[in-house]
Amino acid sequence: MINIIIHGCNGKVGQVISGLAKEDDSINVVAGIDVVDNGNNDYPVYTNIDECDVEADVVIDFSIAKAVDKLIDFCRNRKLPVVLCTTGLSEEQIFAIRDLSREVPVLRSGNMSLGINTVMKMLKNITKTLADAGYDIEIVEKHHNQKVDAPSGTALMLADTINEEMNCEYEYKYDRSTVREKRSKKEIGISAVRGGTIVGDHDVIFAGPDEVIQITHRAYSKGVFAKGAIEAAKFLAAKETGLYDMSDVLG
């Protein structure tokens, strides 16, 4: 039995994780951490992370960027592995996470779904062939109107996967409205759409001479992220130190 703490337990994904945990005999939610305790959980919820003294094996984080600093300190002090799913982190926070991984195991991913991580594997296989053939690369991501960061962490993760295959030759373009010039061959355009209740859509477009190849992933519920986070927690519980991502979980 793996005992987990959910950081951001009263958020939408945190609540999905709570529900899935009840159906999984191998995990148990022993505590939650959130700025608000609405009393709807069957485990203790701490509105102040410093007051959480419950013994656990792993923390799953689906919170907001400004809450991650205290989470890093909490996991370091408690020697707790952490699955970090919050996006929109600063460079300073990313460096701090790397430092933390030298002391406890950390798994960080901009998207926990099996589908998106399979798309990343596909991109590694096709990017160089298409880019060398002159295909332009664009990424369009769509999310609900409550999402505060743009572009999404997943869009950046997809762009980074492409760029790594091209030895980081590409520049990311988030806005072309202020520029009056032809598109460079060495750029990846990233566009963000916000509206309604869209859970998460990502399109990677390879536009070449007389043809377009498009890889699309659509999430229809937050369950895909919650399931991935739970599998990541199971994976991380057996590790001692190190920085991991979902490719390690998928093997």
N, C-alpha and C positions, 0 to 999 in steps of 0.2 A: 504494500500500500504506500503510495506516494502522497505526502501531505503538502498541499499548496496554499499559498497566500495569493489572493487576487488584488493587485494594486490597480485601483479604478473599478472596483467591484460593482458599483451601481451605474456604470456606463452601460451602453447597449450591448457591447461585446462582453463585458464583464458579467452581465446577467445571463447571456447565452452560455458562457463557460460554466456558470453556476448550475444551469439546468443540465448541461451535458455531463457534468461531474456526477450528478445523481444517478445517471444511467451507466456509469463506468465504475466497476468494482475495484479497479486498480488505482484510483485516485480519490482523494478526499480533501475538500476545501475546509481548512481549519480556521481561516480568518480572512477578512477583507479590509482594505484600506481605501477610504474615499472621503472627500471633503464633507459629504452629507451622509448621514445614516437614516435611511427612510424606514428602517425596521422590518423590511420585507425579506431579509435573509435568515437562514437557519444556522448561521455561524456569526461570531462576534465581528462587528465592524468598528474600526478605529478611524476617527476623523483626524487624528494626529498620528503620523507614522511613528514618531518617537515613543509613543505609548504602547505600540504593538510588541508584546513579549511572548507571543505564541510560538511554540516550536514547530518548525516546518522544514521541508526538504527543498522546495523551489518556490520562487515568486514568479507569477505571470503578470506582466505589466501591460495594460491597455489604458493609458491615462492621457495626460497632456504634457507638452514639453517642459513647462515650468515646474512640474512635479518630479521630474527625473533627477534633479540634483540631489534632493533629499533621499530619493530611492537609492541612488548610488552609494551614499554614505551608509544607509541602512543595511544594504547587502554586504558592504565591506565590513562593517562592525559585527554583523551577525554571521559572516562567512556563508552567505546564502546564494546559491545559483539563481540566476534571473533570466527569464525570457522577456526580452525588451521588444515590444511591438509598437511603441509610440513613435510617430513620425514628426517631422519638422524640428529635429534637434539641431542645435548650433554646433559649430566646429569644436568649440570648447567642450561641449558635452560628449561629442564623439571621441575626442581624445581621452576624456575622463573614463569613458566606457572601456576603451582599450587598456587603460591603466588598471581598471577594476578586473579585467579578464586575466591579469597576471596573478590575481589572488583568489578569484572564484570563477567558475565557469559562467560564461555569458553567451547567450544566443540572441543575436539582433537581426531582425529582418523587417523590411518595409512592407512585406506582405506575407502572411502565413499560409496562404492557400496552396494546395498541391498543384492546381492548374497553373497559377502564375509561375511557380518555380519550374514547372515543366516547360512553359513558354521560354523561360530563361535558358534552359538547356537547348531548345530549338534555335534560339538566337545565336548561341555560340557556334552552332553547326552551319548556319547559313549566312551570317553577317559578312564575313570576309569575301565570300564568292560574289555576293550581290554588290557590295560596296566597291570592290575592284572592277566590277562591270559597269560602274557609273550610276548605280541606283541612289537616289536621294532618300534620306531617312527622316521620317517624322513620327512623333508620338502624340496621340490625342488621348487625354484622360478625362473622365466625367465622374463627378461625385455629387452627393446631396448638398443642399444649400446650407447645412450646418458645419461643413468641413472648413476649418480655418486656415490650413496650410495649402499652398499651391506653388509649384506643381506637387502632386502627391508623392509620397515616399516611394510608391511602387513605380511611378513613371521615371523617377530618378534612378531607381534600381535597374529598370530595363535599359535606360540610356547608358548607365555605367557598364552594364554587361556588354552592350554593343561597343562602347568605346574601348573597353579593355581588349576586346578582340582586334581592334584596329590600333593598338599600342597608344591609346589616348591621343589620337590625332584630331579628334573632333571637338568643336566648341558648341556649347548648348545655347540655343536661341529661344528665349521665353517671350519676346515681344519684338515684332518687326515694324511696329507702327511709327517709330521715330527714325527709321532708316529707309533711305531711297536708293537702294542698290540691289543688284541681282543676287539671288541666293548663292552662297558659297557651297562648293562641293564638300567642304570640310566642316559641316555643321549638322547638328541634329535639332530640329525644331520641336519644342515641347509646348503643347497647348492645353489649357485647363478650362473645363466647363463645370459650372456649379448650378445645380437646380433640382428642385423637387426632392424626391427620396431615393435618388439613384445610389445604389449601394457601392458600386465601383465598376466602371468600364475602362478598359485600356486597349487601344488600337496601336499596333506598331506597323507603320506603312513603309514599304520599300517601293518607291516610284521610279520606274526605269523607262527606257525608250519603248513606247507603245504598249506597256503593260504595268500592272500594279499588283504587288503581292502584299496582302494584309493579314496580320495575325491578330486575332481578337480574343480577349478574355472578358467575360461578364460574370460578375458575382450577383446572384439573385437573393442572397441572404447573408447575414453576418456569421452564419453557422460555419462557413468555409474557413473563416479566420479563427474562430474559436476552436474548431477541431484541430487545425494545424498547431495552435498554441499548446493544446493539451499534449499532442504527440511530441512537440518540442520539449515540454516539461519532463516527460517520461525519458526522453533521450538525455537531457541535461542532468538529471538526478544521478546518473551513473558516472559523471565526469568530475574531475578534480579542479582543473583550471583550463583556460583557453577561451578564444573567441570563435564562435560558430555561427553558421546561418542555416537556412532550411535545406540547402543542398547536402549538408552533413546528415540531417535527419533522414532525407530521402535516399542517401547512399549513392 
